[in-house]
Structures are given as C-alpha cells and as structure tokens.
C-alpha cells in the first residue's frame, strides 16, 4: 500500500482504514470480490481480512506487487 486519499470527502474513511492497519508500506491483497460489480470485496492486510465497499477501497493507493518482483529483488544483507 502506498497511501490513503484523505481529501475532504475521504477523510473519515481514510482514518478508519488507518486504524485497521492500512498504512503506507503495508501489504494488502484482494482475496475475493462479490458479484455483481465486485462490491463489496474482501481485502487482507496485516493478517486480518476486511470487507470493503468500492467507495472505501477507492481511497487506497497501491503499487502492484507480483511474485516476479520478489524474484528480482535483492536479498537482504546480514
């Protein structure tokens, strides 16, 4: 996760998401989407899974990360 959009309309939602663990640097994963339209969706962060409506998830800015990214990443130095 990169950031939360806490502009005037999203400030209350952004604070709630921060309280739940959606903070910069956290890894989050969409684990399920309900149909039709994918609303709500199940999102996992910090070992917990939450149901978020598209409006709530819309304030979360993410950077896509794949397993291939892991393979290219340098190993941490001891």
C-alpha positions in Angstrom: 0.0 0.0 0.0 1.3 3.4 -0.9 -1.1 6.0 0.6 -4.6 6.9 1.6 -6.5 9.7 -0.1 -7.7 11.7 2.9 -9.2 14.7 1.0 -12.3 16.2 2.4 -14.7 13.5 1.1 -12.4 10.6 2.1 -11.0 11.8 5.5 -13.4 9.8 7.7 -12.9 6.6 5.6 -9.1 7.1 5.5 -8.9 7.4 9.3 -10.9 4.2 9.7 -8.7 2.4 7.3 -5.5 3.6 9.1 -7.0 2.3 12.3 -7.5 -1.1 10.7 -3.9 -1.3 9.5 -4.0 0.2 6.0 -0.8 2.3 6.4 1.9 3.1 3.9 4.2 0.1 3.5 1.6 -2.5 4.5 1.0 -5.4 2.1 -2.7 -5.7 1.2 -4.3 -8.3 -1.0 -7.8 -8.6 -2.6 -8.8 -12.1 -1.7 -12.4 -12.1 -3.0 -14.9 -9.9 -5.0 -18.6 -10.4 -4.7 -20.8 -10.1 -7.8 -22.2 -8.2 -9.5 -19.7 -5.4 -9.8 -17.2 -6.6 -7.2 -18.9 -4.8 -4.3 -18.0 -5.5 -1.5 -14.6 -7.0 -1.8 -12.6 -8.9 0.8 -9.1 -7.4 1.4 -6.4 -8.8 3.6 -3.9 -6.6 5.4 -1.7 -7.3 8.5 -3.1 -10.8 8.8 -6.8 -9.7 9.0 -9.4 -9.8 6.3 -11.9 -6.9 5.9 -14.9 -6.4 3.7 -14.6 -3.1 1.9 -17.1 -1.4 -0.4 -15.6 0.0 -3.7 -16.0 3.6 -2.3 -13.9 2.7 0.8 -11.3 0.8 -1.3 -11.2 3.8 -3.6 -9.3 5.9 -1.1 -6.4 3.3 -1.0 -3.5 3.9 -3.4 -1.5 0.8 -4.1 1.6 -0.3 -6.0 1.1 -3.6 -7.7 3.5 -6.3 -6.5 3.9 -9.7 -8.1 5.9 -12.9 -7.3 8.2 -12.0 -10.2 9.0 -8.8 -8.3 10.1 -10.9 -5.4 12.4 -13.0 -7.6 14.1 -9.9 -8.9 14.5 -8.2 -5.5 18.0 -8.3 -4.0 18.3 -10.5 -0.9 18.7 -8.6 2.4 22.3 -8.3 3.6 23.1 -9.8 7.1 
